[in-house]
């Protein structure tokens, strides 16, 4: 039995390792375009600044380490065509330019996602980069060393853009961030976005929202960026405007693509084509709150999907299921954490829920305990049932609050459950009533007023 996996990083290599654990005789080959088969992409911004000191720290496993487990990993190889009828693959060796044919009995597609690069004049100038793979960070690192840029421009105010902005700032650079929408961190509510922008500006980053980049200027090397009728001097520009699922290969092979533009799979990670599974950033999955298909390209989700795909491809008895996601995520902006789980108010309304929400600023520990800081928390609930739909947090301890709320969502808890939830308390770790209990209590008051015929304010 021969299993071929297209793509490594998180989902592909996890699937390969899981399949080997379950079947010691199966022949397993992984094709990967990048030089490293298994890396931590989430650590790339921190490698730029030196917070992560060594490149090797971001490499989880090498081809040689996979070979020790009898898994063949061929890096710098690109699969250009899948023949699902004959179970054949056309593979390009990117080092030699030679093309050869391979076969499979079972196939896992883990082609991931690619960075979005808008067609902006001057984007091909030296000093304009994307950041998606370790090879991208290598190029940026060489440029930093050789050119010693003083001014940097980040295009995009999502996770990657915000993390890169912080890390370039830590290198002593003058950093500007340009976002096309009216606020950064658009997946969150406006309260969180305002807090993030304030943190950026407090650390010297210039934030321009509601602006589209018109052109990068310079003679051979970037020297400026034009937008909104003005031009900023810049020595370095990095795109952080988002990513898209890498599905062209699968689509040409007849694999069905879902509503989000990612590959459609069932709960066993099976595609519409026999003996073909898919996992990771190229795949859509149900949102466990709304029930709608969603595309959530996160490393932990890709790992979990890869485990399911690898299990079922190795056993072919559909023993393992992937239930879906809450979309839980967190990122760091200087001294604050910013976390989200479930639906935002906008997403909940778009999914057909009538929303009641409660947000508050609270202390992350007892107010009298040294080092106490503020944290913002918003809980979002369904007016009809009181069920928790989502939560957002920003500030000290946002990771803890986000994870508690994610667990509550997973268990389908409602606001009365959170009013009385039994959480750990000690002055160094939290206030006597957790911000979650405080926010749930505010929600309770809104629901009580609604029952009395007074419309609960949003």
C-alpha positions in Angstrom: 0.0 0.0 0.0 1.4 3.4 -1.1 0.4 6.7 0.6 1.5 9.9 -1.0 1.0 13.3 0.7 1.2 16.6 -1.1 2.6 19.2 1.2 4.3 19.1 4.6 4.5 21.8 7.3 1.8 21.0 9.8 -1.0 18.9 8.3 1.1 16.8 5.8 3.8 15.8 8.1 1.4 15.1 10.9 -0.6 12.9 8.6 2.5 11.0 7.5 3.7 10.4 11.1 0.2 9.2 12.2 -0.1 6.9 9.2 3.4 5.4 10.0 2.4 4.9 13.6 -0.7 2.9 12.5 0.9 1.0 9.6 4.5 0.0 9.9 4.5 -1.5 6.4 2.9 1.2 4.3 5.1 3.0 1.8 4.8 6.8 2.6 6.1 9.7 0.5 5.7 13.4 1.1 6.3 16.0 -1.6 7.1 19.5 -0.4 8.0 22.6 -2.5 9.9 24.4 0.3 13.3 23.3 1.5 12.1 22.4 5.0 9.2 19.9 5.3 8.1 20.8 8.9 8.4 24.3 10.3 6.6 26.6 12.7 5.3 29.3 10.5 3.8 31.1 13.4 7.3 31.8 14.7 8.5 33.6 11.6 7.8 37.2 12.8 9.8 36.5 16.0 12.7 35.1 14.0 13.0 38.4 12.1 13.5 40.3 15.4 15.8 37.8 17.0 13.3 36.9 19.7 13.7 33.4 18.2 17.5 33.3 18.0 18.2 30.3 15.8 16.7 29.3 12.5 16.9 25.7 13.5 14.5 26.4 16.4 11.7 26.8 13.9 12.4 23.5 12.1 10.4 20.7 13.7 11.9 17.8 11.7 14.3 17.4 8.8 13.9 15.0 5.9 16.6 12.9 7.5 14.6 12.6 10.7 11.6 11.5 8.7 13.8 8.9 6.9 14.7 7.4 10.3 11.0 6.6 10.6 10.9 5.2 7.0 9.0 8.2 5.7 10.4 9.5 2.4 10.2 13.3 2.3 11.2 14.9 -1.1 11.7 18.7 -0.6 11.9 21.1 -3.6 9.5 18.9 -5.5 6.2 20.2 -6.9 3.3 18.0 -7.9 1.9 19.6 -11.1 -0.9 17.2 -12.0 -3.1 14.5 -10.3 -4.7 11.8 -12.4 -7.3 10.5 -10.0 -8.5 7.8 -12.5 -5.1 6.2 -13.0 -3.9 7.3 -9.5 -0.8 8.9 -11.1 1.1 12.1 -10.3 3.3 14.3 -12.4 6.1 15.7 -10.3 8.6 18.4 -11.0 12.0 18.4 -9.3 12.6 22.1 -8.7 16.3 21.6 -8.3 16.9 19.9 -11.7 13.9 20.9 -13.7 13.2 17.3 -14.5 9.6 15.9 -14.5 8.8 12.3 -13.5 5.7 10.2 -12.8 4.7 8.7 -9.5 1.7 6.6 -8.4 -0.4 6.2 -5.3 -3.0 4.0 -3.7 -4.1 6.7 -1.3 -3.5 10.4 -1.5 -3.6 13.2 1.1 -3.7 16.8 -0.2 -2.1 19.2 2.3 -1.1 22.0 -0.1 -1.8 24.7 2.5 -2.3 28.3 1.6 -0.4 31.0 -0.2 0.2 34.7 0.6 -2.0 37.2 -1.1 0.0 39.7 -3.2 -2.2 42.5 -4.6 -1.1 43.7 -8.1 0.5 47.0 -6.9 2.9 48.8 -9.2 6.4 48.5 -7.8 5.7 45.4 -5.8 8.6 43.7 -7.7 11.2 46.2 -6.3 14.0 45.0 -4.1 12.9 45.4 -0.5 9.3 44.4 -1.0 8.5 41.0 0.6 5.8 38.6 1.6 6.2 36.4 4.8 4.8 32.9 4.5 7.7 30.4 4.7 11.1 30.2 6.3 12.7 31.0 2.9 10.8 34.3 3.0 12.2 35.1 6.4 15.7 34.2 5.1 15.3 36.7 2.3 14.1 39.4 4.6 16.9 38.6 7.1 19.5 39.0 4.4 18.0 42.3 3.3 18.0 43.6 6.9 21.7 42.6 7.2 22.8 44.0 3.9 20.7 47.2 3.6 20.1 48.1 7.3 16.7 49.7 6.5 15.6 52.4 8.9 11.9 52.7 7.8 9.5 49.9 7.2 5.9 49.7 5.9 3.6 46.9 6.7 0.6 46.4 4.3 -2.3 44.8 6.1 -3.5 44.9 9.7 -4.3 41.2 10.3 -2.5 38.7 12.5 0.7 38.6 10.4 0.9 42.3 9.7 0.5 43.2 13.4 3.1 40.7 14.6 5.6 41.8 11.9 5.0 45.4 12.8 5.9 44.8 16.4 9.0 42.8 15.6 10.4 45.3 13.2 9.7 48.0 15.7 11.8 46.0 18.2 14.7 46.1 15.8 14.6 49.9 16.2 12.9 50.7 12.9 10.4 53.4 12.2 7.3 51.4 11.3 4.1 52.4 9.5 1.1 50.1 9.0 -1.4 50.6 6.2 -4.8 48.9 6.4 -7.4 49.1 3.6 -10.4 48.6 6.0 -11.5 51.2 8.5 -9.7 49.4 11.4 -7.1 46.8 12.1 -7.9 43.3 13.5 -11.0 43.2 11.5 -12.0 39.7 12.7 -12.7 41.3 16.1 -15.2 43.9 17.3 -14.4 47.7 17.2 -13.5 47.8 21.0 -10.6 45.3 20.4 -9.5 47.1 17.2 -9.3 50.4 19.0 -7.3 48.8 21.8 -4.8 47.3 19.3 -4.4 50.5 17.4 -3.8 52.4 20.7 -1.1 49.8 21.6 0.6 50.2 18.2 0.6 54.0 18.4 1.9 53.9 22.0 4.9 52.0 20.8 5.6 54.4 18.0 4.0 52.7 15.0 2.1 55.0 12.7 -1.3 53.4 11.7 -3.2 54.4 8.6 -6.6 52.8 8.2 -9.1 53.0 5.3 -6.2 53.4 2.9 -5.1 51.4 -0.2 -1.5 51.3 -1.3 -1.3 52.8 -4.8 2.3 52.3 -5.7 5.8 51.4 -4.3 8.3 53.8 -5.7 12.1 53.6 -6.1 14.9 52.9 -8.6 15.5 49.2 -8.4 15.0 49.2 -4.6 11.9 50.4 -2.7 12.2 54.0 -1.5 8.6 55.0 -0.9 5.0 54.0 -0.8 2.1 56.0 -2.2 -1.4 55.9 -0.7 -4.3 58.4 -0.2 -2.6 61.2 -2.0 0.6 61.0 0.1 3.9 59.3 -0.1 5.9 57.8 2.8 9.6 57.2 2.7 10.3 53.5 3.3 13.3 51.2 3.0 11.4 48.0 3.5 7.8 46.8 2.8 6.2 43.5 3.9 2.8 42.3 2.8 0.5 41.0 5.5 -2.8 41.3 3.7 -3.8 37.6 4.2 -3.6 34.2 2.6 -5.8 32.0 0.3 -6.2 28.3 0.2 -3.9 26.6 -2.3 -6.5 24.5 -4.2 -5.8 24.8 -7.9 -4.1 21.4 -8.2 -7.0 19.7 -6.4 -9.6 21.6 -8.4 -8.0 20.6 -11.7 -8.1 17.0 -10.5 -11.8 17.2 -10.0 -11.8 17.5 -6.3 -14.9 19.5 -5.1 -14.3 23.0 -3.7 -16.5 24.3 -1.0 -18.3 27.5 -0.4 -15.3 29.2 1.2 -13.0 28.5 -1.8 -11.2 25.7 0.1 -11.5 22.0 -0.4 -14.7 20.3 0.7 -14.2 17.3 2.9 -16.4 15.2 5.2 -15.8 14.7 8.9 -13.3 12.0 8.0 -11.3 14.5 5.9 -12.3 12.6 2.8 -12.7 14.6 -0.4 -15.3 14.0 -3.2 -12.8 11.8 -5.0 -12.2 8.1 -4.0 -9.0 7.4 -2.0 -8.2 11.1 -1.7 -8.2 12.9 1.7 -7.3 16.6 2.4 -6.2 18.5 5.5 -4.8 21.8 6.7 -5.0 25.3 5.4 -6.4 24.1 2.0 -9.5 22.7 3.6 -12.8 24.1 4.9 -14.6 22.8 7.9 -17.8 23.5 9.9 -18.0 26.3 12.4 -19.2 24.6 15.6 -21.3 27.6 16.6 -23.0 28.6 13.4 -22.9 25.3 11.6 -21.7 27.0 8.5 -18.6 26.1 6.5 -15.6 28.1 7.5 -11.9 28.4 6.5 -9.6 28.8 9.5 -5.9 28.5 8.5 -4.3 27.9 11.9 -1.3 25.7 12.8 -3.1 23.8 15.6 -6.1 23.1 13.4 -3.9 21.9 10.6 -2.2 19.4 13.0 -5.5 18.1 14.2 -6.9 17.7 10.7 -3.7 16.0 9.6 -4.0 13.4 12.4 -7.5 12.6 11.3 -6.6 12.3 7.6 -3.5 10.2 8.4 -5.5 7.9 10.6 -8.2 7.3 8.1 -5.9 7.0 5.0 -3.8 4.4 6.9 -6.8 2.3 8.1 -9.5 3.1 5.5 -12.1 2.3 8.1 -13.1 5.9 9.0 -12.3 5.4 12.6 -11.6 9.1 13.4 -13.6 12.2 12.9 -12.8 15.9 12.8 -15.8 17.7 14.3 -15.1 21.3 13.2 -13.7 24.4 14.7 -14.6 27.4 16.9 -12.0 29.6 15.2 -10.1 30.1 18.4 -7.0 32.3 17.9 -4.7 34.7 19.7 -1.9 37.0 18.8 0.4 39.3 20.7 0.9 43.1 20.2 3.7 44.4 22.4 2.4 44.0 25.9 -1.1 42.8 25.3 -2.6 39.5 24.1 -5.6 39.6 21.7 -7.8 36.5 21.7 -11.0 35.4 20.0 -13.2 32.3 20.0 -16.5 31.6 18.3 -18.3 34.3 16.5 -17.9 38.0 16.6 -21.1 40.1 16.9 -21.0 40.7 13.1 -20.5 37.0 12.3 -23.3 36.0 14.7 -25.7 38.4 13.1 -24.7 37.2 9.6 -25.4 33.6 10.8 -28.9 34.6 11.7 -28.6 35.0 15.5 -30.1 37.9 17.4 -27.3 39.0 19.6 -26.9 40.2 23.2 -23.4 41.2 24.2 -21.6 42.4 27.3 -18.1 44.0 27.4 -16.1 45.3 30.3 -12.7 46.3 31.4 -11.5 44.3 34.5 -8.4 43.7 36.5 -6.3 40.6 35.5 -5.7 40.0 39.2 -6.6 41.5 42.5 -6.4 45.3 42.2 -4.3 45.6 45.3 -1.8 43.0 44.1 1.4 44.4 42.6 1.5 44.4 38.8 -2.3 44.4 38.4 -3.3 45.3 34.8 -6.5 45.8 32.8 -8.0 43.3 30.4 -11.0 43.8 28.1 -13.5 41.0 27.7 -16.7 40.7 25.6 -19.2 37.9 25.7 -21.6 37.4 22.8 -24.8 35.4 23.4 -27.9 34.2 21.5 -30.9 36.2 22.6 -33.3 33.3 22.0 -31.5 30.7 24.1 -28.8 32.5 26.2 -26.2 30.2 24.7 -22.7 31.6 24.4 -21.8 32.4 20.8 -18.4 34.0 21.1 -15.9 35.9 23.1 -13.1 38.4 22.6 -10.4 39.5 24.9 -7.5 42.1 24.8 -5.0 42.8 27.5 -3.1 41.0 30.2 -4.4 37.4 30.6 -6.3 37.4 27.4 -5.0 33.9 26.6 -6.5 32.4 29.8 -9.9 34.1 29.3 -10.0 33.0 25.6 -9.3 29.4 26.4 -12.0 29.3 29.2 -14.6 30.7 26.8 -13.5 28.3 24.1 -14.1 25.4 26.5 -17.5 26.9 27.4 -18.4 27.1 23.7 -17.3 23.5 23.1 -19.6 22.5 25.9 -22.4 24.7 24.6 -22.8 26.6 27.9 -25.1 29.5 28.3 -24.6 32.7 30.3 -26.2 31.4 33.5 -23.5 28.6 33.5 -20.8 31.3 33.3 -22.3 33.3 36.1 -21.8 30.4 38.5 -18.8 28.7 36.9 -16.2 27.6 39.5 -12.8 29.1 38.5 -9.6 29.3 40.5 -9.0 32.4 42.6 -6.0 33.8 44.3 -4.9 37.5 44.3 -1.8 36.9 42.1 -3.8 35.2 39.4 -7.1 37.0 39.2 -9.8 39.1 40.9 -12.1 37.5 43.3 -14.7 37.3 40.5 -13.2 36.4 37.1 -13.8 38.8 34.3 -15.8 35.9 32.7 -18.2 35.8 35.7 -18.4 39.6 35.7 -19.3 39.8 32.0 -21.8 36.9 32.3 -23.4 38.8 35.2 -23.9 41.8 33.0 -25.4 39.6 30.4 -27.7 38.1 33.0 -29.0 41.6 33.8 -29.7 42.3 30.1 -31.6 39.1 29.7 -33.6 39.7 33.0 -34.6 43.2 31.7 -35.7 41.7 28.4 -37.9 39.2 30.3 -39.5 42.1 32.1 -40.4 43.7 28.8 -37.5 46.1 28.7 -35.4 45.7 25.6 -31.9 44.7 26.6 -29.4 47.2 25.1 -26.7 45.9 23.0 
